[in-house]
Amino acid sequence: MAKIPEAQNRIFKNVFVCKKCGTKVRADPQKILKGKIKCRKCKKRAFRPLKKK
Ligand SMILES: [Zn+2]
């Protein structure tokens, strides 16, 4: 029981990037939408999904 591909997918889907400083944050999308997640570097709440460029 090491790595489950499906679980890894889910982890990558839940990665967001801070719009200001580019720090990656892994969090529940629902929490991002509700503004519960803060960037650990700049304390901003502006995130975008990792996939978007
Ligand atoms: Zn930031």
mmCIF file of the protein (N, C-alpha, C, O) and its ligand, coordinates in Angstrom:
data_MODEL
# 
_entry.id   MODEL 
# 
loop_
_entity.id 
_entity.type 
_entity.pdbx_number_of_molecules 
1 polymer     1 
2 non-polymer 1 
# 
_entity_poly.entity_id                      1 
_entity_poly.type                           'polypeptide(L)' 
_entity_poly.nstd_linkage                   no 
_entity_poly.nstd_monomer                   no 
_entity_poly.pdbx_seq_one_letter_code       MAKIPEAQNRIFKNVFVCKKCGTKVRADPQKILKGKIKCRKCKKRAFRPLKKK 
_entity_poly.pdbx_seq_one_letter_code_can   MAKIPEAQNRIFKNVFVCKKCGTKVRADPQKILKGKIKCRKCKKRAFRPLKKK 
_entity_poly.pdbx_strand_id                 A 
# 
loop_
_entity_poly_seq.entity_id 
_entity_poly_seq.num 
_entity_poly_seq.mon_id 
_entity_poly_seq.hetero 
1 1  MET n 
1 2  ALA n 
1 3  LYS n 
1 4  ILE n 
1 5  PRO n 
1 6  GLU n 
1 7  ALA n 
1 8  GLN n 
1 9  ASN n 
1 10 ARG n 
1 11 ILE n 
1 12 PHE n 
1 13 LYS n 
1 14 ASN n 
1 15 VAL n 
1 16 PHE n 
1 17 VAL n 
1 18 CYS n 
1 19 LYS n 
1 20 LYS n 
1 21 CYS n 
1 22 GLY n 
1 23 THR n 
1 24 LYS n 
1 25 VAL n 
1 26 ARG n 
1 27 ALA n 
1 28 ASP n 
1 29 PRO n 
1 30 GLN n 
1 31 LYS n 
1 32 ILE n 
1 33 LEU n 
1 34 LYS n 
1 35 GLY n 
1 36 LYS n 
1 37 ILE n 
1 38 LYS n 
1 39 CYS n 
1 40 ARG n 
1 41 LYS n 
1 42 CYS n 
1 43 LYS n 
1 44 LYS n 
1 45 ARG n 
1 46 ALA n 
1 47 PHE n 
1 48 ARG n 
1 49 PRO n 
1 50 LEU n 
1 51 LYS n 
1 52 LYS n 
1 53 LYS n 
# 
loop_
_struct_asym.id 
_struct_asym.entity_id 
A 1 
B 2 
# 
loop_
_chem_comp.id 
_chem_comp.type 
_chem_comp.mon_nstd_flag 
ALA 'L-peptide linking' y 
ARG 'L-peptide linking' y 
ASN 'L-peptide linking' y 
ASP 'L-peptide linking' y 
CYS 'L-peptide linking' y 
GLN 'L-peptide linking' y 
GLU 'L-peptide linking' y 
GLY 'peptide linking'   y 
ILE 'L-peptide linking' y 
LEU 'L-peptide linking' y 
LYS 'L-peptide linking' y 
MET 'L-peptide linking' y 
PHE 'L-peptide linking' y 
PRO 'L-peptide linking' y 
THR 'L-peptide linking' y 
VAL 'L-peptide linking' y 
ZN  non-polymer         . 
# 
_pdbx_entity_nonpoly.entity_id   2 
_pdbx_entity_nonpoly.name        ? 
_pdbx_entity_nonpoly.comp_id     ZN 
# 
_pdbx_nonpoly_scheme.asym_id         B 
_pdbx_nonpoly_scheme.entity_id       2 
_pdbx_nonpoly_scheme.mon_id          ZN 
_pdbx_nonpoly_scheme.ndb_seq_num     1 
_pdbx_nonpoly_scheme.pdb_seq_num     101 
_pdbx_nonpoly_scheme.auth_seq_num    101 
_pdbx_nonpoly_scheme.pdb_mon_id      ZN 
_pdbx_nonpoly_scheme.auth_mon_id     ZN 
_pdbx_nonpoly_scheme.pdb_strand_id   A 
_pdbx_nonpoly_scheme.pdb_ins_code    . 
# 
loop_
_atom_site.group_PDB 
_atom_site.id 
_atom_site.type_symbol 
_atom_site.label_atom_id 
_atom_site.label_alt_id 
_atom_site.label_comp_id 
_atom_site.label_asym_id 
_atom_site.label_entity_id 
_atom_site.label_seq_id 
_atom_site.pdbx_PDB_ins_code 
_atom_site.Cartn_x 
_atom_site.Cartn_y 
_atom_site.Cartn_z 
_atom_site.occupancy 
_atom_site.B_iso_or_equiv 
_atom_site.pdbx_formal_charge 
_atom_site.auth_seq_id 
_atom_site.auth_comp_id 
_atom_site.auth_asym_id 
_atom_site.auth_atom_id 
_atom_site.pdbx_PDB_model_num 
ATOM   1   N  N  . MET A 1 1  ? 0.851   -1.207 0.000   1.00 0.00 ? 1   MET A N  1 
ATOM   2   C  CA . MET A 1 1  ? 0.000   0.000  0.000   1.00 0.00 ? 1   MET A CA 1 
ATOM   3   C  C  . MET A 1 1  ? 0.880   1.248  0.000   1.00 0.00 ? 1   MET A C  1 
ATOM   4   O  O  . MET A 1 1  ? 0.915   1.987  0.984   1.00 0.00 ? 1   MET A O  1 
ATOM   5   N  N  . ALA A 1 2  ? 1.569   1.474  -1.071  1.00 0.00 ? 2   ALA A N  1 
ATOM   6   C  CA . ALA A 1 2  ? 2.453   2.643  -1.098  1.00 0.00 ? 2   ALA A CA 1 
ATOM   7   C  C  . ALA A 1 2  ? 1.768   3.844  -1.731  1.00 0.00 ? 2   ALA A C  1 
ATOM   8   O  O  . ALA A 1 2  ? 1.283   4.738  -1.037  1.00 0.00 ? 2   ALA A O  1 
ATOM   9   N  N  . LYS A 1 3  ? 1.735   3.851  -3.055  1.00 0.00 ? 3   LYS A N  1 
ATOM   10  C  CA . LYS A 1 3  ? 1.180   5.031  -3.721  1.00 0.00 ? 3   LYS A CA 1 
ATOM   11  C  C  . LYS A 1 3  ? -0.015  4.653  -4.583  1.00 0.00 ? 3   LYS A C  1 
ATOM   12  O  O  . LYS A 1 3  ? 0.072   3.782  -5.448  1.00 0.00 ? 3   LYS A O  1 
ATOM   13  N  N  . ILE A 1 4  ? -1.084  5.297  -4.340  1.00 0.00 ? 4   ILE A N  1 
ATOM   14  C  CA . ILE A 1 4  ? -2.285  5.071  -5.135  1.00 0.00 ? 4   ILE A CA 1 
ATOM   15  C  C  . ILE A 1 4  ? -2.419  6.199  -6.165  1.00 0.00 ? 4   ILE A C  1 
ATOM   16  O  O  . ILE A 1 4  ? -2.551  7.367  -5.800  1.00 0.00 ? 4   ILE A O  1 
ATOM   17  N  N  . PRO A 1 5  ? -2.384  5.845  -7.435  1.00 0.00 ? 5   PRO A N  1 
ATOM   18  C  CA . PRO A 1 5  ? -2.441  6.874  -8.496  1.00 0.00 ? 5   PRO A CA 1 
ATOM   19  C  C  . PRO A 1 5  ? -3.622  7.828  -8.337  1.00 0.00 ? 5   PRO A C  1 
ATOM   20  O  O  . PRO A 1 5  ? -3.490  9.038  -8.519  1.00 0.00 ? 5   PRO A O  1 
ATOM   21  N  N  . GLU A 1 6  ? -4.752  7.271  -8.001  1.00 0.00 ? 6   GLU A N  1 
ATOM   22  C  CA . GLU A 1 6  ? -5.938  8.121  -7.870  1.00 0.00 ? 6   GLU A CA 1 
ATOM   23  C  C  . GLU A 1 6  ? -5.759  9.158  -6.769  1.00 0.00 ? 6   GLU A C  1 
ATOM   24  O  O  . GLU A 1 6  ? -6.139  10.320 -6.916  1.00 0.00 ? 6   GLU A O  1 
ATOM   25  N  N  . ALA A 1 7  ? -5.186  8.722  -5.693  1.00 0.00 ? 7   ALA A N  1 
ATOM   26  C  CA . ALA A 1 7  ? -4.956  9.644  -4.580  1.00 0.00 ? 7   ALA A CA 1 
ATOM   27  C  C  . ALA A 1 7  ? -3.970  10.730 -4.978  1.00 0.00 ? 7   ALA A C  1 
ATOM   28  O  O  . ALA A 1 7  ? -4.125  11.888 -4.592  1.00 0.00 ? 7   ALA A O  1 
ATOM   29  N  N  . GLN A 1 8  ? -2.961  10.357 -5.745  1.00 0.00 ? 8   GLN A N  1 
ATOM   30  C  CA . GLN A 1 8  ? -1.979  11.356 -6.181  1.00 0.00 ? 8   GLN A CA 1 
ATOM   31  C  C  . GLN A 1 8  ? -2.617  12.377 -7.103  1.00 0.00 ? 8   GLN A C  1 
ATOM   32  O  O  . GLN A 1 8  ? -2.330  13.571 -7.021  1.00 0.00 ? 8   GLN A O  1 
ATOM   33  N  N  . ASN A 1 9  ? -3.484  11.898 -7.981  1.00 0.00 ? 9   ASN A N  1 
ATOM   34  C  CA . ASN A 1 9  ? -4.213  12.816 -8.840  1.00 0.00 ? 9   ASN A CA 1 
ATOM   35  C  C  . ASN A 1 9  ? -4.967  13.832 -8.009  1.00 0.00 ? 9   ASN A C  1 
ATOM   36  O  O  . ASN A 1 9  ? -4.945  15.033 -8.275  1.00 0.00 ? 9   ASN A O  1 
ATOM   37  N  N  . ARG A 1 10 ? -5.615  13.325 -7.021  1.00 0.00 ? 10  ARG A N  1 
ATOM   38  C  CA . ARG A 1 10 ? -6.412  14.216 -6.179  1.00 0.00 ? 10  ARG A CA 1 
ATOM   39  C  C  . ARG A 1 10 ? -5.514  15.247 -5.502  1.00 0.00 ? 10  ARG A C  1 
ATOM   40  O  O  . ARG A 1 10 ? -5.880  16.414 -5.358  1.00 0.00 ? 10  ARG A O  1 
ATOM   41  N  N  . ILE A 1 11 ? -4.347  14.798 -5.095  1.00 0.00 ? 11  ILE A N  1 
ATOM   42  C  CA . ILE A 1 11 ? -3.426  15.721 -4.435  1.00 0.00 ? 11  ILE A CA 1 
ATOM   43  C  C  . ILE A 1 11 ? -2.990  16.817 -5.401  1.00 0.00 ? 11  ILE A C  1 
ATOM   44  O  O  . ILE A 1 11 ? -2.922  17.990 -5.033  1.00 0.00 ? 11  ILE A O  1 
ATOM   45  N  N  . PHE A 1 12 ? -2.701  16.430 -6.623  1.00 0.00 ? 12  PHE A N  1 
ATOM   46  C  CA . PHE A 1 12 ? -2.267  17.442 -7.586  1.00 0.00 ? 12  PHE A CA 1 
ATOM   47  C  C  . PHE A 1 12 ? -3.392  18.385 -7.961  1.00 0.00 ? 12  PHE A C  1 
ATOM   48  O  O  . PHE A 1 12 ? -3.169  19.569 -8.213  1.00 0.00 ? 12  PHE A O  1 
ATOM   49  N  N  . LYS A 1 13 ? -4.581  17.862 -7.994  1.00 0.00 ? 13  LYS A N  1 
ATOM   50  C  CA . LYS A 1 13 ? -5.719  18.726 -8.319  1.00 0.00 ? 13  LYS A CA 1 
ATOM   51  C  C  . LYS A 1 13 ? -5.951  19.772 -7.248  1.00 0.00 ? 13  LYS A C  1 
ATOM   52  O  O  . LYS A 1 13 ? -6.501  20.843 -7.507  1.00 0.00 ? 13  LYS A O  1 
ATOM   53  N  N  . ASN A 1 14 ? -5.530  19.447 -6.058  1.00 0.00 ? 14  ASN A N  1 
ATOM   54  C  CA . ASN A 1 14 ? -5.793  20.371 -4.959  1.00 0.00 ? 14  ASN A CA 1 
ATOM   55  C  C  . ASN A 1 14 ? -4.637  21.324 -4.696  1.00 0.00 ? 14  ASN A C  1 
ATOM   56  O  O  . ASN A 1 14 ? -4.519  21.900 -3.615  1.00 0.00 ? 14  ASN A O  1 
ATOM   57  N  N  . VAL A 1 15 ? -3.793  21.477 -5.701  1.00 0.00 ? 15  VAL A N  1 
ATOM   58  C  CA . VAL A 1 15 ? -2.681  22.407 -5.516  1.00 0.00 ? 15  VAL A CA 1 
ATOM   59  C  C  . VAL A 1 15 ? -3.032  23.759 -6.126  1.00 0.00 ? 15  VAL A C  1 
ATOM   60  O  O  . VAL A 1 15 ? -3.487  23.847 -7.267  1.00 0.00 ? 15  VAL A O  1 
ATOM   61  N  N  . PHE A 1 16 ? -2.815  24.787 -5.358  1.00 0.00 ? 16  PHE A N  1 
ATOM   62  C  CA . PHE A 1 16 ? -3.082  26.139 -5.831  1.00 0.00 ? 16  PHE A CA 1 
ATOM   63  C  C  . PHE A 1 16 ? -1.823  26.980 -5.718  1.00 0.00 ? 16  PHE A C  1 
ATOM   64  O  O  . PHE A 1 16 ? -0.927  26.704 -4.920  1.00 0.00 ? 16  PHE A O  1 
ATOM   65  N  N  . VAL A 1 17 ? -1.787  28.014 -6.544  1.00 0.00 ? 17  VAL A N  1 
ATOM   66  C  CA . VAL A 1 17 ? -0.609  28.874 -6.552  1.00 0.00 ? 17  VAL A CA 1 
ATOM   67  C  C  . VAL A 1 17 ? -1.012  30.282 -6.117  1.00 0.00 ? 17  VAL A C  1 
ATOM   68  O  O  . VAL A 1 17 ? -1.998  30.833 -6.606  1.00 0.00 ? 17  VAL A O  1 
ATOM   69  N  N  . CYS A 1 18 ? -0.262  30.840 -5.222  1.00 0.00 ? 18  CYS A N  1 
ATOM   70  C  CA . CYS A 1 18 ? -0.522  32.207 -4.789  1.00 0.00 ? 18  CYS A CA 1 
ATOM   71  C  C  . CYS A 1 18 ? -0.303  33.154 -5.961  1.00 0.00 ? 18  CYS A C  1 
ATOM   72  O  O  . CYS A 1 18 ? 0.715   33.081 -6.650  1.00 0.00 ? 18  CYS A O  1 
ATOM   73  N  N  . LYS A 1 19 ? -1.260  34.038 -6.179  1.00 0.00 ? 19  LYS A N  1 
ATOM   74  C  CA . LYS A 1 19 ? -1.153  34.966 -7.309  1.00 0.00 ? 19  LYS A CA 1 
ATOM   75  C  C  . LYS A 1 19 ? -0.065  35.998 -7.091  1.00 0.00 ? 19  LYS A C  1 
ATOM   76  O  O  . LYS A 1 19 ? 0.459   36.576 -8.043  1.00 0.00 ? 19  LYS A O  1 
ATOM   77  N  N  . LYS A 1 20 ? 0.265   36.223 -5.855  1.00 0.00 ? 20  LYS A N  1 
ATOM   78  C  CA . LYS A 1 20 ? 1.222   37.285 -5.583  1.00 0.00 ? 20  LYS A CA 1 
ATOM   79  C  C  . LYS A 1 20 ? 2.661   36.789 -5.603  1.00 0.00 ? 20  LYS A C  1 
ATOM   80  O  O  . LYS A 1 20 ? 3.504   37.343 -6.309  1.00 0.00 ? 20  LYS A O  1 
ATOM   81  N  N  . CYS A 1 21 ? 2.943   35.739 -4.825  1.00 0.00 ? 21  CYS A N  1 
ATOM   82  C  CA . CYS A 1 21 ? 4.337   35.327 -4.684  1.00 0.00 ? 21  CYS A CA 1 
ATOM   83  C  C  . CYS A 1 21 ? 4.624   33.973 -5.317  1.00 0.00 ? 21  CYS A C  1 
ATOM   84  O  O  . CYS A 1 21 ? 5.775   33.541 -5.371  1.00 0.00 ? 21  CYS A O  1 
ATOM   85  N  N  . GLY A 1 22 ? 3.575   33.299 -5.797  1.00 0.00 ? 22  GLY A N  1 
ATOM   86  C  CA . GLY A 1 22 ? 3.807   32.055 -6.516  1.00 0.00 ? 22  GLY A CA 1 
ATOM   87  C  C  . GLY A 1 22 ? 4.019   30.836 -5.645  1.00 0.00 ? 22  GLY A C  1 
ATOM   88  O  O  . GLY A 1 22 ? 4.404   29.776 -6.139  1.00 0.00 ? 22  GLY A O  1 
ATOM   89  N  N  . THR A 1 23 ? 3.778   30.973 -4.381  1.00 0.00 ? 23  THR A N  1 
ATOM   90  C  CA . THR A 1 23 ? 3.911   29.827 -3.490  1.00 0.00 ? 23  THR A CA 1 
ATOM   91  C  C  . THR A 1 23 ? 2.816   28.809 -3.753  1.00 0.00 ? 23  THR A C  1 
ATOM   92  O  O  . THR A 1 23 ? 1.650   29.161 -3.930  1.00 0.00 ? 23  THR A O  1 
ATOM   93  N  N  . LYS A 1 24 ? 3.200   27.565 -3.775  1.00 0.00 ? 24  LYS A N  1 
ATOM   94  C  CA . LYS A 1 24 ? 2.216   26.509 -3.973  1.00 0.00 ? 24  LYS A CA 1 
ATOM   95  C  C  . LYS A 1 24 ? 1.624   26.097 -2.634  1.00 0.00 ? 24  LYS A C  1 
ATOM   96  O  O  . LYS A 1 24 ? 2.327   25.906 -1.642  1.00 0.00 ? 24  LYS A O  1 
ATOM   97  N  N  . VAL A 1 25 ? 0.325   25.971 -2.648  1.00 0.00 ? 25  VAL A N  1 
ATOM   98  C  CA . VAL A 1 25 ? -0.367  25.557 -1.428  1.00 0.00 ? 25  VAL A CA 1 
ATOM   99  C  C  . VAL A 1 25 ? -1.297  24.415 -1.762  1.00 0.00 ? 25  VAL A C  1 
ATOM   100 O  O  . VAL A 1 25 ? -2.086  24.497 -2.704  1.00 0.00 ? 25  VAL A O  1 
ATOM   101 N  N  . ARG A 1 26 ? -1.204  23.361 -0.996  1.00 0.00 ? 26  ARG A N  1 
ATOM   102 C  CA . ARG A 1 26 ? -2.123  22.248 -1.217  1.00 0.00 ? 26  ARG A CA 1 
ATOM   103 C  C  . ARG A 1 26 ? -3.295  22.379 -0.245  1.00 0.00 ? 26  ARG A C  1 
ATOM   104 O  O  . ARG A 1 26 ? -3.128  22.385 0.974   1.00 0.00 ? 26  ARG A O  1 
ATOM   105 N  N  . ALA A 1 27 ? -4.470  22.482 -0.826  1.00 0.00 ? 27  ALA A N  1 
ATOM   106 C  CA . ALA A 1 27 ? -5.634  22.671 0.035   1.00 0.00 ? 27  ALA A CA 1 
ATOM   107 C  C  . ALA A 1 27 ? -6.890  22.218 -0.672  1.00 0.00 ? 27  ALA A C  1 
ATOM   108 O  O  . ALA A 1 27 ? -6.923  22.050 -1.891  1.00 0.00 ? 27  ALA A O  1 
ATOM   109 N  N  . ASP A 1 28 ? -7.913  22.026 0.120   1.00 0.00 ? 28  ASP A N  1 
ATOM   110 C  CA . ASP A 1 28 ? -9.223  21.685 -0.411  1.00 0.00 ? 28  ASP A CA 1 
ATOM   111 C  C  . ASP A 1 28 ? -9.783  22.865 -1.210  1.00 0.00 ? 28  ASP A C  1 
ATOM   112 O  O  . ASP A 1 28 ? -9.842  23.982 -0.698  1.00 0.00 ? 28  ASP A O  1 
ATOM   113 N  N  . PRO A 1 29 ? -10.192 22.629 -2.458  1.00 0.00 ? 29  PRO A N  1 
ATOM   114 C  CA . PRO A 1 29 ? -10.731 23.719 -3.289  1.00 0.00 ? 29  PRO A CA 1 
ATOM   115 C  C  . PRO A 1 29 ? -11.876 24.453 -2.607  1.00 0.00 ? 29  PRO A C  1 
ATOM   116 O  O  . PRO A 1 29 ? -12.019 25.667 -2.757  1.00 0.00 ? 29  PRO A O  1 
ATOM   117 N  N  . GLN A 1 30 ? -12.671 23.733 -1.875  1.00 0.00 ? 30  GLN A N  1 
ATOM   118 C  CA . GLN A 1 30 ? -13.779 24.375 -1.157  1.00 0.00 ? 30  GLN A CA 1 
ATOM   119 C  C  . GLN A 1 30 ? -13.254 25.405 -0.160  1.00 0.00 ? 30  GLN A C  1 
ATOM   120 O  O  . GLN A 1 30 ? -13.833 26.477 0.015   1.00 0.00 ? 30  GLN A O  1 
ATOM   121 N  N  . LYS A 1 31 ? -12.161 25.057 0.479   1.00 0.00 ? 31  LYS A N  1 
ATOM   122 C  CA . LYS A 1 31 ? -11.581 25.991 1.450   1.00 0.00 ? 31  LYS A CA 1 
ATOM   123 C  C  . LYS A 1 31 ? -10.989 27.204 0.757   1.00 0.00 ? 31  LYS A C  1 
ATOM   124 O  O  . LYS A 1 31 ? -11.066 28.322 1.266   1.00 0.00 ? 31  LYS A O  1 
ATOM   125 N  N  . ILE A 1 32 ? -10.397 26.975 -0.409  1.00 0.00 ? 32  ILE A N  1 
ATOM   126 C  CA . ILE A 1 32 ? -9.861  28.092 -1.191  1.00 0.00 ? 32  ILE A CA 1 
ATOM   127 C  C  . ILE A 1 32 ? -10.992 29.049 -1.559  1.00 0.00 ? 32  ILE A C  1 
ATOM   128 O  O  . ILE A 1 32 ? -10.881 30.266 -1.412  1.00 0.00 ? 32  ILE A O  1 
ATOM   129 N  N  . LEU A 1 33 ? -12.067 28.466 -2.034  1.00 0.00 ? 33  LEU A N  1 
ATOM   130 C  CA . LEU A 1 33 ? -13.204 29.284 -2.468  1.00 0.00 ? 33  LEU A CA 1 
ATOM   131 C  C  . LEU A 1 33 ? -13.800 30.075 -1.309  1.00 0.00 ? 33  LEU A C  1 
ATOM   132 O  O  . LEU A 1 33 ? -14.264 31.202 -1.479  1.00 0.00 ? 33  LEU A O  1 
ATOM   133 N  N  . LYS A 1 34 ? -13.776 29.474 -0.155  1.00 0.00 ? 34  LYS A N  1 
ATOM   134 C  CA . LYS A 1 34 ? -14.363 30.159 1.000   1.00 0.00 ? 34  LYS A CA 1 
ATOM   135 C  C  . LYS A 1 34 ? -13.385 31.116 1.664   1.00 0.00 ? 34  LYS A C  1 
ATOM   136 O  O  . LYS A 1 34 ? -13.723 31.794 2.635   1.00 0.00 ? 34  LYS A O  1 
ATOM   137 N  N  . GLY A 1 35 ? -12.169 31.164 1.131   1.00 0.00 ? 35  GLY A N  1 
ATOM   138 C  CA . GLY A 1 35 ? -11.195 32.117 1.671   1.00 0.00 ? 35  GLY A CA 1 
ATOM   139 C  C  . GLY A 1 35 ? -10.603 31.686 2.992   1.00 0.00 ? 35  GLY A C  1 
ATOM   140 O  O  . GLY A 1 35 ? -10.172 32.520 3.789   1.00 0.00 ? 35  GLY A O  1 
ATOM   141 N  N  . LYS A 1 36 ? -10.581 30.391 3.226   1.00 0.00 ? 36  LYS A N  1 
ATOM   142 C  CA . LYS A 1 36 ? -10.047 29.923 4.503   1.00 0.00 ? 36  LYS A CA 1 
ATOM   143 C  C  . LYS A 1 36 ? -8.542  29.692 4.454   1.00 0.00 ? 36  LYS A C  1 
ATOM   144 O  O  . LYS A 1 36 ? -7.880  29.555 5.483   1.00 0.00 ? 36  LYS A O  1 
ATOM   145 N  N  . ILE A 1 37 ? -8.027  29.653 3.242   1.00 0.00 ? 37  ILE A N  1 
ATOM   146 C  CA . ILE A 1 37 ? -6.604  29.356 3.097   1.00 0.00 ? 37  ILE A CA 1 
ATOM   147 C  C  . ILE A 1 37 ? -5.815  30.642 2.867   1.00 0.00 ? 37  ILE A C  1 
ATOM   148 O  O  . ILE A 1 37 ? -6.165  31.463 2.020   1.00 0.00 ? 37  ILE A O  1 
ATOM   149 N  N  . LYS A 1 38 ? -4.764  30.793 3.625   1.00 0.00 ? 38  LYS A N  1 
ATOM   150 C  CA . LYS A 1 38 ? -3.893  31.952 3.443   1.00 0.00 ? 38  LYS A CA 1 
ATOM   151 C  C  . LYS A 1 38 ? -2.528  31.483 2.964   1.00 0.00 ? 38  LYS A C  1 
ATOM   152 O  O  . LYS A 1 38 ? -2.049  30.419 3.356   1.00 0.00 ? 38  LYS A O  1 
ATOM   153 N  N  . CYS A 1 39 ? -1.921  32.278 2.127   1.00 0.00 ? 39  CYS A N  1 
ATOM   154 C  CA . CYS A 1 39 ? -0.555  31.990 1.696   1.00 0.00 ? 39  CYS A CA 1 
ATOM   155 C  C  . CYS A 1 39 ? 0.365   32.064 2.904   1.00 0.00 ? 39  CYS A C  1 
ATOM   156 O  O  . CYS A 1 39 ? 0.296   33.001 3.699   1.00 0.00 ? 39  CYS A O  1 
ATOM   157 N  N  . ARG A 1 40 ? 1.217   31.075 3.028   1.00 0.00 ? 40  ARG A N  1 
ATOM   158 C  CA . ARG A 1 40 ? 2.066   31.047 4.218   1.00 0.00 ? 40  ARG A CA 1 
ATOM   159 C  C  . ARG A 1 40 ? 3.191   32.081 4.139   1.00 0.00 ? 40  ARG A C  1 
ATOM   160 O  O  . ARG A 1 40 ? 3.818   32.418 5.143   1.00 0.00 ? 40  ARG A O  1 
ATOM   161 N  N  . LYS A 1 41 ? 3.426   32.568 2.940   1.00 0.00 ? 41  LYS A N  1 
ATOM   162 C  CA . LYS A 1 41 ? 4.493   33.567 2.787   1.00 0.00 ? 41  LYS A CA 1 
ATOM   163 C  C  . LYS A 1 41 ? 3.976   34.989 2.923   1.00 0.00 ? 41  LYS A C  1 
ATOM   164 O  O  . LYS A 1 41 ? 4.454   35.772 3.744   1.00 0.00 ? 41  LYS A O  1 
ATOM   165 N  N  . CYS A 1 42 ? 2.965   35.308 2.077   1.00 0.00 ? 42  CYS A N  1 
ATOM   166 C  CA . CYS A 1 42 ? 2.549   36.709 2.027   1.00 0.00 ? 42  CYS A CA 1 
ATOM   167 C  C  . CYS A 1 42 ? 1.176   36.935 2.647   1.00 0.00 ? 42  CYS A C  1 
ATOM   168 O  O  . CYS A 1 42 ? 0.679   38.061 2.663   1.00 0.00 ? 42  CYS A O  1 
ATOM   169 N  N  . LYS A 1 43 ? 0.565   35.876 3.154   1.00 0.00 ? 43  LYS A N  1 
ATOM   170 C  CA . LYS A 1 43 ? -0.718  35.972 3.859   1.00 0.00 ? 43  LYS A CA 1 
ATOM   171 C  C  . LYS A 1 43 ? -1.889  36.414 2.970   1.00 0.00 ? 43  LYS A C  1 
ATOM   172 O  O  . LYS A 1 43 ? -2.953  36.783 3.466   1.00 0.00 ? 43  LYS A O  1 
ATOM   173 N  N  . LYS A 1 44 ? -1.678  36.370 1.676   1.00 0.00 ? 44  LYS A N  1 
ATOM   174 C  CA . LYS A 1 44 ? -2.771  36.736 0.773   1.00 0.00 ? 44  LYS A CA 1 
ATOM   175 C  C  . LYS A 1 44 ? -3.727  35.560 0.603   1.00 0.00 ? 44  LYS A C  1 
ATOM   176 O  O  . LYS A 1 44 ? -3.386  34.407 0.866   1.00 0.00 ? 44  LYS A O  1 
ATOM   177 N  N  . ARG A 1 45 ? -4.908  35.885 0.163   1.00 0.00 ? 45  ARG A N  1 
ATOM   178 C  CA . ARG A 1 45 ? -5.880  34.816 -0.080  1.00 0.00 ? 45  ARG A CA 1 
ATOM   179 C  C  . ARG A 1 45 ? -6.179  34.667 -1.569  1.00 0.00 ? 45  ARG A C  1 
ATOM   180 O  O  . ARG A 1 45 ? -7.178  34.054 -1.944  1.00 0.00 ? 45  ARG A O  1 
ATOM   181 N  N  . ALA A 1 46 ? -5.334  35.214 -2.398  1.00 0.00 ? 46  ALA A N  1 
ATOM   182 C  CA . ALA A 1 46 ? -5.567  35.139 -3.842  1.00 0.00 ? 46  ALA A CA 1 
ATOM   183 C  C  . ALA A 1 46 ? -4.836  33.934 -4.409  1.00 0.00 ? 46  ALA A C  1 
ATOM   184 O  O  . ALA A 1 46 ? -3.609  33.923 -4.504  1.00 0.00 ? 46  ALA A O  1 
ATOM   185 N  N  . PHE A 1 47 ? -5.601  32.928 -4.782  1.00 0.00 ? 47  PHE A N  1 
ATOM   186 C  CA . PHE A 1 47 ? -4.989  31.735 -5.350  1.00 0.00 ? 47  PHE A CA 1 
ATOM   187 C  C  . PHE A 1 47 ? -5.583  31.424 -6.710  1.00 0.00 ? 47  PHE A C  1 
ATOM   188 O  O  . PHE A 1 47 ? -6.700  31.827 -7.034  1.00 0.00 ? 47  PHE A O  1 
ATOM   189 N  N  . ARG A 1 48 ? -4.813  30.702 -7.488  1.00 0.00 ? 48  ARG A N  1 
ATOM   190 C  CA . ARG A 1 48 ? -5.327  30.176 -8.746  1.00 0.00 ? 48  ARG A CA 1 
ATOM   191 C  C  . ARG A 1 48 ? -4.927  28.713 -8.822  1.00 0.00 ? 48  ARG A C  1 
ATOM   192 O  O  . ARG A 1 48 ? -3.955  28.298 -8.191  1.00 0.00 ? 48  ARG A O  1 
ATOM   193 N  N  . PRO A 1 49 ? -5.676  27.925 -9.597  1.00 0.00 ? 49  PRO A N  1 
ATOM   194 C  CA . PRO A 1 49 ? -5.320  26.511 -9.746  1.00 0.00 ? 49  PRO A CA 1 
ATOM   195 C  C  . PRO A 1 49 ? -3.963  26.356 -10.406 1.00 0.00 ? 49  PRO A C  1 
ATOM   196 O  O  . PRO A 1 49 ? -3.539  27.203 -11.193 1.00 0.00 ? 49  PRO A O  1 
ATOM   197 N  N  . LEU A 1 50 ? -3.298  25.285 -10.084 1.00 0.00 ? 50  LEU A N  1 
ATOM   198 C  CA . LEU A 1 50 ? -1.942  25.055 -10.588 1.00 0.00 ? 50  LEU A CA 1 
ATOM   199 C  C  . LEU A 1 50 ? -1.909  24.905 -12.095 1.00 0.00 ? 50  LEU A C  1 
ATOM   200 O  O  . LEU A 1 50 ? -0.957  25.344 -12.740 1.00 0.00 ? 50  LEU A O  1 
ATOM   201 N  N  . LYS A 1 51 ? -2.925  24.296 -12.660 1.00 0.00 ? 51  LYS A N  1 
ATOM   202 C  CA . LYS A 1 51 ? -2.917  23.985 -14.089 1.00 0.00 ? 51  LYS A CA 1 
ATOM   203 C  C  . LYS A 1 51 ? -2.954  25.220 -14.986 1.00 0.00 ? 51  LYS A C  1 
ATOM   204 O  O  . LYS A 1 51 ? -2.331  25.253 -16.047 1.00 0.00 ? 51  LYS A O  1 
ATOM   205 N  N  . LYS A 1 52 ? -3.683  26.216 -14.546 1.00 0.00 ? 52  LYS A N  1 
ATOM   206 C  CA . LYS A 1 52 ? -3.847  27.436 -15.343 1.00 0.00 ? 52  LYS A CA 1 
ATOM   207 C  C  . LYS A 1 52 ? -2.527  28.157 -15.504 1.00 0.00 ? 52  LYS A C  1 
ATOM   208 O  O  . LYS A 1 52 ? -1.745  28.263 -14.560 1.00 0.00 ? 52  LYS A O  1 
ATOM   209 N  N  . LYS A 1 53 ? -2.283  28.654 -16.710 1.00 0.00 ? 53  LYS A N  1 
ATOM   210 C  CA . LYS A 1 53 ? -1.013  29.350 -16.890 1.00 0.00 ? 53  LYS A CA 1 
ATOM   211 C  C  . LYS A 1 53 ? -1.217  30.781 -17.383 1.00 0.00 ? 53  LYS A C  1 
ATOM   212 O  O  . LYS A 1 53 ? -0.245  31.509 -17.587 1.00 0.00 ? 53  LYS A O  1 
HETATM 213 ZN ZN . ZN  B 2 .  ? 1.800   34.435 -1.470  1.00 0.00 2 101 ZN  A ZN 1 
# 
